[in-house]
C-alpha cells in the first residue's frame, strides 16, 4: 500500500521569524530555514539541535561529532516581531496591490 499523504497548509513560511511556544526549546527565537510539508514540520535555525557521534571507519578516518538542526512540528511555533519583541497570532488582509499579507494581532505589524 502506498502512503498518500497530502501537503499540509502551514501558518508560517520560509524566512519568517518565529518563537517556540512549547517543548525543551520554549522561548527561543529563530528564522525558518526549511519546511517539510508532508509531515507539517519545520526546521528553525539553532533550535532543536541534536549531536551525532560517528565512529572511525578506518585507520585514516577519524571519528566525528556532528550537530544538526532537527525538525519540530509547526504547531509549536508562533510568529515573532523582532521590532517589538513579541510573539503573536495573526490575521490576513489585502494590501493596496490586492496581495495577502499577515498582520500580527497584538501590535498590528505586517510580516
Protein Blocks (a to p, Z undefined) as FASTA:
>chain_A
ZZdddddddfbdehiacddfbdjkgoiacddfbdcfknopacdehiaiacdddddfblml
ccddddddddddfklpccddfklopaddddddddfkopacdddfklopaZZ
